[in-house]
């Protein structure tokens, strides 16, 4: 499953819709637990993808991590919640204790907390967590593979040369805002 699809399903919009239909009686009241879970996961996704200095609207975790942001308390509470998650196997009806995604969430949250503590001690005021996800790494690897001829398995030397070329080319183009709120590089106007 792609992360984008999961993020769309476990979103604030879906959570609000489930709550609305449950309150109106169109859905069973038990689905309020699903809405709460969906909202919590949406907050967790937001807390790991912040890129703006301040939060906008109802998305209080979709901003950079800072000394006075609510991220750390939220993450610590999430570690406790995730530790209590129980997943029932639909075929056997038995509880499974070991799921890689649960371990992965816990490792990610602990790593971000430790990273922030180190960076904060060094004087950093903000940490844009969106910059830590693997999309930029995948983009660079894709560009390295496309460098020159289609080079899907570069040697160490070819990798270094391609990486240097990409870095130099990227630094020579200015950043601009795109329509999605992110940034992109454009060519220098002469």
C-alpha positions, 0 to 999 in steps of 0.5 A: 500500500502506498503511504499516500493512500493510507494518509488519505484514508487515515485523515482529518476529513475521513475522521470528521465524516465518520464522526458526523455520520455516527452522531447523525445515526447513519453509522453505529456509535462504535465507529467513533473509536475508528474516527478517533484512531484515524484522527490520531494517525493523521496527527502522527503523519502531520507531526512527522511532515511539518515544513512551516514554522507555524501551524495553520488552521486545525493542523496543529502538528503540521509545522516544524518541531521547535522548543515550544511546539506540542510535538514532543508531548504528543510523540511521547503520548503516542509511544504509550498508545502504540505500545498498547495497540493490539492487532487481531488476526482476521483469520484466526481471531488471535492477537498478534504481538509482533508487527513490523509497522508497530516497531517501525512507528516506535523506532521513528518516534524515538529517533526523532525525539533523540535527534531533536534533543541533540540538535536543540543542544547544538542551538537549533531552533527548528527542525523541518521534519518533512526534510527527513522523509525518504522522498528526497533520497529516492529522488536523488537516487533516481537522478543518479541512475539517470545521470549520463546513460541509464545507470541503474547500478553505478560503481562508487566512482560513478555514484560520487561523480553523478552526486557531485554533478546533481548537487552543483546543478541544484545549487545553481538554480534558485528556489521558488514556491510551487502550487502545493505549498512546497518549493522547487528549483527553477532555472536561472533567468539570464 
